[in-house]
Every structure is written in structure tokens, then in C-alpha cells.
Amino acid sequence: MTQRLGRVPDPAQDDGRPQRHRVVVIGSGFGGLFAVKALQGAPADVTLIDRTTHHLFQPLLYQVATGILSEGEIAPPIRDIFKRERNTDVLLGEVTGIDLTQRAVTSELDGHATVTSYDSLIVAAGAGPSYFGNEQFAAVAPGLKSIDDALTHRQRIFAAFEFADQAESASEREQWLTFAVVGGGPTGVEMAGQLAELSRRSLRDNYRQIDPAASRIVVVEAGPALLAEFGLRLSRKTTADLRKLGIEVLLDTRVVGVDDTGVDTESAAGPQRIPARTIVWAAGVSASPLGGLVANATGAETNRHGQVAVNPDCTLPGHPEVFVVGDLMQISGTPGVAQVAIQSGRFAAKTIRDRLQGRPPRPHFHYRDKGMLATISRFRAVAAIGPLRIGGTPAWVLWLGVHLFYLVGFKNRVTVVLHWAVSFLGKGRSERTAPSLRRSGTQLPPAGRPPMAPDLQTRTSGE
Ligand SMILES: Cc1cc2nc3c(=O)[nH]c(=O)nc-3n(C[C@H](O)[C@H](O)[C@H](O)COP(=O)(O)OP(=O)(O)OC[C@H]3O[C@@H](n4cnc5c(N)ncnc54)[C@H](O)[C@@H]3O)c2cc1C
């Protein structure tokens, strides 16, 4: 086990002077990344711990899955992002324990444990997919939360067309050419739209035995509307736009079974089987187990998604030095969107800075809603910004601009624009490479984030 002080080694400080304040940030997603950025130049040493080496721009994962973008374009290395920040260190590892008494975080990398001490802690570990108790669905219907998930989907999607090309019967071909998307939120809608563009435009003329344009794409939504949070008008527009693209939209329809040859649903019309070899799970979120860990230790409540109810200043009850931000926190009904994570991460960092500099910190985190955007296909998107509801090409242009703005790294912005031009102005897909195509969905590598260590531990004061 390595003991880490939670500070960048600084020989100039080994002179008996008091140690600088140590901040540990768990998670390099939007919450963690923007917290660390906001701590730049603070009189503190920052350690950012993540189980991956990158910051992931999740809103563009579906474009990696459908071959528009490469994984590197949406997942820049954290070490590179912070290479000039002398007060910031990066530690690769899965956080498996948080000791609130000793103020120490345990992380593991390939069986090697590291303990990092902190004076302030920001937990920004995000959320994963929820299968609502049907975890067995995950092997055949991966979620879309990580780079591994996106590459798994890419592999399955492009494999499906190849196996359809060599199918021995019409029914087998139909199965391979049917894509079921479970969940009609932004991820499900965006994924379905891109599957339509891929099959109807990009793959045209690529095959001699099959017509990719004949692919069946089905979105299954348990609720009465797609993109419910965008309001009735945009929701109806989205449904109409998807149907125009030839996508089947099943509303008020629950998925009750998933296996490697299809999806079973239930609705008022009765049970239905959708034979499909490619299934994308875009329904439900479940907060990182680290949320339950710190909640149990402090008596904080968690909601049905596992998000932690925090104090108005994003701190844990009884632990003003521990902040929970982003998708993992529950505070006055804020949605699970990137802006909440960015703003709460910055808020936590600002509170730490204020405390260090003797300024009174703001007592409440206040979320400034900047609106919501979702794309349907090229030139079509929807935007809900305050009272404004925009659809079609203007919303799509806005979507392009906002996503470019928040994408990390100049080089990534340039190459993303080039790849968008290839896909949206032309018909191509720059990233169709997928490793070893295999026949059965279940034989492909499971959707992969590293497994959470089973023995998560924490201790609170008083133990
Ligand atoms: C497919 C998809 C599309 C989306 N589209 C949009 C959109 O268009 N607009 C929008 O506003 N929002 C969108 N969101 C939501 C948005 O991405 C999230 O709200 C945001 O990423 C939350 O940020 P976060 O920092 O809380 O968590 P995350 O970004 O999930 O980051 C969590 C980090 O913690 C790390 N981590 C987790 N557990 C551990 C552990 N035990 N040890 C070490 N590291 C750990 C993870 O590796 C990850 O890097 C989308 C999400 C998805 C999945």
C-alpha cells in the first residue's frame, strides 16, 4: 500500500513550514474537472483521482458509437489538461474507500492500494446506467456511459450489418438489421437518429446482399412522451421527426425482457416481441456506489437513483469539508446534466478558496439553468432555453456551437469540426474501425467500466 500525502512534492516546502491545504477530487467528469480548474492558483495542493485516464465528454458518446468521432476526440487525457498546473497531481485508480475520520481516500490500481489524505474532499463520481433490478440485461443491452460502452456499441452496430450480409434466412437478416433503443430521453433519441442516418445515408451502396436503408430502428419508451423534460410541443416534434426518419416510436411501452435475439415489451396493447440483435440501453441512471458509501456513513439520505441529499452548500451533513457534486448529488430537484455538474464543481472549489482566504463562502449553491439541447439528426435538434422552445436547424446550429465550446482542447475542436463535416455535409463516417466482429451479442465484451470493488469501506467520526 502506498501512502500519498495528497500534495505535489515541493522540495521548497520541506523546511518545517506548515503543510499546504490538501484537496482531493474524486472523478474527472464535468464536476471534478471544473472543480480542479477552479482551484488553479489556490493556496492548496490538489489530487484528482479517477479510474480512467481521461475526462469524458459524455454528450458526444453516441457519435463515437456510430462512427462519427474517434474516442480520443471526446476523451482528452487528464494529465495533459493539467500539465501546467503545478499544484495539481493526477492519480489513476478506482476509489474503494473513504475514511471520513482519518480524512483519507483509498484507491486501487490493479490490486495496489494507495491512501491519499485530504483536508477538503470533493466527490464527483457521477452515475452509471440503471437496469431497474434487471442487471442481467447489461450483457446484451449495454448502456452508453463510458468510452468502453461506446466502442462496444460501435463494434456491435457495424458487426450487425456484416452478419446481416451473410444471413442464411430472411428472418435472421431482419434480426441483424433491427436496432432497439430502450429509453426515449436525449441519449435514446440521439442514438436512434444516428442509427437512422448511418443506415439510410452513410452505408448506402456499401453492401450487395442487403439494403442497410431497410434497417428497422425502434425506440421503446415507458412513459407517454419522448424527451418529456423538453415540454409537450418539442416532445411531439421529436416523435414526428423520428418517424419521418423511418424510426418506430413505441410510447407507454415497458421493456420486460432482453436477450441476445430481441426485446420483450408490455403495453396497453399487450405483450410484444421485437426481434433484434443490437440493443442499446438508454433508460435510467444509477448514482455511483460512492454516494451510498458516504451517505451511510453520515446519515445523509439517498433518492431512488442513489443520489446523495446534501446541504444547500453541497456539503455532507456533519462534514463541512466533504462536498458531493454533479450527478451524484441531490439538491433542490436539479437535473442530471453537465451544467449542474460544472456549476456545482466550481461552487465547491470556490467555497474551499473562500475558506482558505478567510472570506465568507456563499451559503447556498444556486443552479443557473442554461437550457437543454438534444439532436435528432443532422440539421434537426430541439432546444428548451427558459421560456424559449426552438426546433429544427436553428436548434441544431446552437447545439453545434455549445458542444464545440465545452469540448476540451483546441485540437479536438478542430478535428471534431472536420469529422462533423464528413458526416453531416457528406455521408461518410470517419471512424468505422471496430475490433474483432463476433456473431453473438453475448460473446462480445460486456459493456465496460471496471467493476466496482465489492468491499467499499468508509468510517465516520465517532466510530
Ligand atoms: C450518453 C450521455 C449523453 C448526455 N448528454 C448530455 C447533454 O447533451 N447535455 C447535458 O447537459 N448533459 C448530458 N449528459 C449528462 C452529463 O454528461 C452528466 O450530467 C455529467 O457528465 C455529470 O458529471 P459528473 O462529473 O457528475 O459525472 P461524470 O461525468 O459521470 O464523471 C464521473 C467520473 O467519476 C469517475 N469515477 C466514478 N466512480 C469512481 C471511482 N469509484 N473511483 C474513481 N473514479 C470514479 C468516472 O470515471 C468519471 O470520470 C449526458 C450523459 C450521457 C451518459
The ligand as a Tripos MOL2 file, in Angstrom:
@<TRIPOS>MOLECULE
LIG
   53    58     1     0     0
SMALL
NO_CHARGES

@<TRIPOS>ATOM
      1 C1        -24.7630    9.4740  -23.2920 C.3       1 LIG1
      2 C2        -24.9500   10.7170  -22.4550 C.ar      1 LIG1
      3 C3        -25.3370   11.8990  -23.0640 C.ar      1 LIG1
      4 C4        -25.5080   13.0490  -22.3130 C.ar      1 LIG1
      5 N1        -25.8740   14.2000  -22.9380 N.ar      1 LIG1
      6 C5        -25.9760   15.3350  -22.2320 C.ar      1 LIG1
      7 C6        -26.2690   16.5670  -22.8760 C.ar      1 LIG1
      8 O1        -26.4670   16.6100  -24.0960 O.2       1 LIG1
      9 N2        -26.3220   17.6900  -22.1220 N.ar      1 LIG1
     10 C7        -26.1050   17.6590  -20.7690 C.ar      1 LIG1
     11 O2        -26.1480   18.7010  -20.1260 O.2       1 LIG1
     12 N3        -25.8360   16.5230  -20.1420 N.ar      1 LIG1
     13 C8        -25.7530   15.3580  -20.8260 C.ar      1 LIG1
     14 N4        -25.4650   14.1900  -20.1860 N.ar      1 LIG1
     15 C9        -25.3030   14.2040  -18.7320 C.3       1 LIG1
     16 C10       -23.9240   14.7030  -18.3240 C.3       1 LIG1
     17 O3        -22.9310   14.0900  -19.1030 O.3       1 LIG1
     18 C11       -23.7340   14.4210  -16.8530 C.3       1 LIG1
     19 O4        -24.7240   15.1230  -16.1450 O.3       1 LIG1
     20 C12       -22.3570   14.8350  -16.3720 C.3       1 LIG1
     21 O5        -21.3630   14.1020  -17.0460 O.3       1 LIG1
     22 C13       -22.2210   14.6190  -14.8770 C.3       1 LIG1
     23 O6        -20.9350   14.9780  -14.4940 O.3       1 LIG1
     24 P1        -20.2760   14.3470  -13.2060 P.3       1 LIG1
     25 O7        -18.9400   14.9800  -13.0740 O.co2     1 LIG1
     26 O8        -21.2110   14.4120  -12.0690 O.co2     1 LIG1
     27 O9        -20.1280   12.8000  -13.5360 O.3       1 LIG1
     28 P2        -19.3740   12.0820  -14.7260 P.3       1 LIG1
     29 O10       -19.1790   12.9890  -15.8730 O.co2     1 LIG1
     30 O11       -20.0950   10.8160  -14.9250 O.co2     1 LIG1
     31 O12       -17.9200   11.7890  -14.1330 O.3       1 LIG1
     32 C14       -17.7290   10.8830  -13.0890 C.3       1 LIG1
     33 C15       -16.2670   10.4970  -13.0640 C.3       1 LIG1
     34 O13       -16.0140    9.7720  -11.8780 O.3       1 LIG1
     35 C16       -15.2070    8.6510  -12.1670 C.3       1 LIG1
     36 N5        -15.4880    7.6510  -11.1500 N.ar      1 LIG1
     37 C17       -16.6880    7.1150  -10.8300 C.ar      1 LIG1
     38 N6        -16.5530    6.2580   -9.8150 N.ar      1 LIG1
     39 C18       -15.2360    6.2420   -9.4810 C.ar      1 LIG1
     40 C19       -14.4710    5.5440   -8.5150 C.ar      1 LIG1
     41 N7        -15.0200    4.6900   -7.6510 N.pl3     1 LIG1
     42 N8        -13.1470    5.7620   -8.4870 N.ar      1 LIG1
     43 C20       -12.5580    6.6240   -9.3400 C.ar      1 LIG1
     44 N9        -13.2310    7.3150  -10.2720 N.ar      1 LIG1
     45 C21       -14.5620    7.1250  -10.3360 C.ar      1 LIG1
     46 C22       -15.6270    8.2420  -13.5610 C.3       1 LIG1
     47 O14       -14.6150    7.5190  -14.2140 O.3       1 LIG1
     48 C23       -15.8780    9.6010  -14.2160 C.3       1 LIG1
     49 O15       -14.7150   10.1080  -14.8210 O.3       1 LIG1
     50 C24       -25.2920   13.0170  -20.9090 C.ar      1 LIG1
     51 C25       -24.8970   11.8300  -20.2940 C.ar      1 LIG1
     52 C26       -24.7240   10.6940  -21.0580 C.ar      1 LIG1
     53 C27       -24.2860    9.4090  -20.3900 C.3       1 LIG1
@<TRIPOS>BOND
     1     1     2 1
     2     2     3 ar
     3     2    52 ar
     4     3     4 ar
     5     4     5 ar
     6     4    50 ar
     7     5     6 ar
     8     6     7 ar
     9     6    13 1
    10     7     8 2
    11     7     9 ar
    12     9    10 ar
    13    10    11 2
    14    10    12 ar
    15    12    13 ar
    16    13    14 ar
    17    14    15 1
    18    14    50 ar
    19    15    16 1
    20    16    17 1
    21    16    18 1
    22    18    19 1
    23    18    20 1
    24    20    21 1
    25    20    22 1
    26    22    23 1
    27    23    24 1
    28    24    25 2
    29    24    26 1
    30    24    27 1
    31    27    28 1
    32    28    29 2
    33    28    30 1
    34    28    31 1
    35    31    32 1
    36    32    33 1
    37    33    34 1
    38    33    48 1
    39    34    35 1
    40    35    36 1
    41    35    46 1
    42    36    37 ar
    43    36    45 ar
    44    37    38 ar
    45    38    39 ar
    46    39    40 ar
    47    39    45 ar
    48    40    41 1
    49    40    42 ar
    50    42    43 ar
    51    43    44 ar
    52    44    45 ar
    53    46    47 1
    54    46    48 1
    55    48    49 1
    56    50    51 ar
    57    51    52 ar
    58    52    53 1
@<TRIPOS>SUBSTRUCTURE
     1 LIG1         1 GROUP 0 **** ****
